[in-house]
Amino acid sequence: MSDELKKPDEVFNGDNLPEDLKWLMSHFGLPKNDPTVVLLAWHWQRVQNHNDAIQNSILMLKAALDLRIEKIQSSAGAMATMTGTLEELSFVLSQKPLLISRQIESELQTPIAASVQTCSALSNRLSALLNYTNTTIKTTTRRQMWACFVSGLVIGSMFIPWTYMLFFSAH
């Protein structure tokens, strides 16, 4: 494509016109030297030059779009594959609580039952120890009370003779 602009006289050659322009001239009875024909020939050449540029641009755009369309198609294929994988993952994750409860039932049921029995036995032993401790504390408290009473009685019985000796003895 030539970017320089040519004058209409340089473009016009009455015998070297496109077929469409020759038909227009014969149909409307225009002479070869009519300025309208010169102007039409000049515009005709300009349009033809730009058609080449437009065709080149269309081809470049098509090539660029073809690459992008291929990328979009490959991405769509990857997304379709990923959608199936995500659905499988979603199903597996939705089943996870069920699998965990089954695992607890199968693997941990025996140890948990043993732990419950051990805790129950420990609770029974601690209950018996608490009862024994309460009984021992009551017994000890009663013995302390008796010891205080007896020691008070002994001190009192010793205090009476001492006061008698102190006040009634003749020194």
Beta strands, then each sheet from edge to edge (+ up, - down):
end
